[in-house]
Amino acid sequence: MSGIEKEGPRAWLSEMFVSVQGEGPLVGVRQLFVRFQDCHRHCAFCDSAAARGRQPPAVFAFEPAAGQSGARRRPNPVRPADLARLCAELAGPRGRLHSISLTGGEPLRQAAFLRAVLPRLRRRGWKIHLETAGDRVRDLTRVLPWIDYVAMDIKLPSVTGERGRWRAHRRFLERCLQAGCATAVKVVVSRQTREAEWLRAAALVAGVAPRVTLVLQPVTPVGRAAAPRPEQLLRWQALALAAGLRDVRVIPQCHKLMDQR
């Protein structure tokens, strides 16, 4: 057994910083972002490719002043007590943050660490916001008691370049709702998105939770990915509303307009 295993779970991070949420129905709120390293998906549109690497980085970026350059380097991996202390250092006086956003990569890849650190963060009064690919149901179940908000994806094969995981997405959404988490579903769409895929995603959400907010997020152009045309987005929104959903919104990555990651 390694020293790390003896001392309990640790996490490999990519970066920590304070900014505003740029996606989904919480867009614009002030959050502390903890970006975890590593992801089990390899989406073609990924805008956090640096957090996807399989090789754990020796250091992560720690931005002490919100919105300013000059990030410091901190050593990986971190212990639960380390992360709680660093969050307190970044958060400032109580009440300034809406929540702590766990993002990535894929945070649920490090569920054992989350089980150890999330009770510490909640005891300090912080709400927890989980951003996830929405398909790791078993790992989700391990951390749900300490999650307040879930922003889950439904990944469309035509956009990600990977196979669909429809059954896992359905089970993930069902589990969030059973736990009473405030949940929103995001679907990144491109000009190449097939209408049948979008209808399948909309039907999945409508069949589980018609009152959940469903977000069409036009892909931020990267590589070959091109954003949908306005008429595509408006048609897809209308189709989802016709499928029985109550709240269907078109929201691009707003943080990109601020030149924020």
NORFENVEN-V850437 format. One record per residue. SS is DSSP state (A for helix, B for strand, O for the rest). PSI is psi as a letter, one per 40 degrees, with the letter a starting at -180 (999 if undefined). BURIAL is # if it has 24 or more other ideal C-beta (glycine too) atoms within 12 Angstrom, else .. Layout:
# NORFENVEN-V850437
ss: {SS;SS}
psi: {PSI;PSI}
burial: {BURIAL;BURIAL}
This chain:
# NORFENVEN-V850437
ss: {O;O;A;A;A;A;O;O;O;B;B;O;B;B;B;B;B;B;B;B;O;O;O;A;A;A;O;O;O;B;B;B;B;B;B;B;O;O;O;O;O;O;O;O;O;O;O;O;A;A;A;O;O;O;O;O;O;O;B;B;B;B;O;O;O;O;O;O;O;O;O;B;B;B;B;O;O;B;B;A;A;A;A;A;A;A;A;A;A;A;A;O;O;O;O;O;O;O;B;B;B;B;B;O;O;O;A;A;A;A;A;A;A;A;A;A;A;A;A;A;A;A;A;O;O;O;O;B;B;B;B;B;O;O;O;O;A;A;A;A;A;A;A;A;A;A;O;O;B;B;B;B;B;O;O;O;A;A;A;A;O;O;O;O;O;A;A;A;A;A;A;A;A;A;A;A;A;A;O;O;O;B;B;B;B;B;B;B;B;O;O;O;O;O;A;A;A;A;A;A;A;A;A;A;A;A;A;A;A;O;O;O;B;B;B;B;B;B;O;O;O;B;O;O;B;O;O;O;O;A;A;A;A;A;A;A;A;A;A;A;A;A;O;O;O;O;B;B;B;B;O;O;O;A;A;A;A;A;O;O;O}
psi: {h;i;d;d;d;d;e;i;i;i;i;h;i;d;i;h;i;h;a;i;h;e;i;a;e;e;h;e;i;h;i;h;h;h;h;i;i;i;i;e;i;g;h;d;e;h;e;f;d;d;e;e;i;d;h;h;i;d;i;i;h;h;h;d;h;h;e;i;i;f;i;i;h;i;i;i;i;i;i;d;d;d;d;d;d;d;d;d;d;d;d;a;i;h;e;d;i;d;i;h;h;h;a;a;a;h;d;e;d;f;d;d;d;d;d;d;d;d;d;d;d;d;d;e;e;i;i;h;h;h;h;i;e;f;e;g;d;d;d;d;d;d;e;d;e;e;h;d;h;h;h;i;i;h;h;h;d;d;d;d;e;i;i;i;f;d;d;d;d;d;d;d;d;d;d;d;d;d;e;f;i;h;h;i;h;h;h;h;i;i;d;e;h;h;d;d;d;d;d;d;d;d;d;d;d;d;d;d;g;e;e;i;h;h;h;h;h;h;h;h;h;h;b;e;h;i;i;i;i;d;d;d;d;d;d;d;d;d;d;d;d;d;e;e;i;d;g;h;i;h;h;i;g;d;d;d;d;e;f;i;999}
burial: {.;.;.;.;.;.;.;.;#;#;#;#;#;#;#;#;#;#;#;#;#;#;#;#;#;#;#;.;#;#;#;#;#;#;#;#;#;#;#;#;#;.;#;#;#;#;#;#;.;.;#;#;.;.;.;#;#;.;.;#;#;#;#;.;.;#;.;.;.;.;.;.;.;#;.;#;#;#;#;#;.;#;#;#;.;#;#;.;.;#;#;.;.;.;.;.;#;#;#;#;#;#;#;#;#;#;#;#;#;#;#;.;#;#;#;#;#;#;.;#;#;.;.;.;.;#;#;#;#;#;#;#;#;#;#;#;#;.;#;#;.;#;#;#;.;#;#;#;#;#;#;#;#;#;#;#;#;#;#;#;.;.;.;#;#;#;.;#;#;#;.;#;#;#;#;#;#;.;#;.;#;#;#;#;#;#;#;#;#;#;.;#;#;.;.;.;#;#;#;#;#;#;#;#;#;#;.;#;#;#;.;#;#;#;#;#;#;#;#;#;.;.;.;.;#;.;#;#;.;.;.;#;#;.;.;#;#;.;#;#;.;.;.;.;#;.;#;#;#;#;#;#;#;#;#;.;.;.;.;#;#}
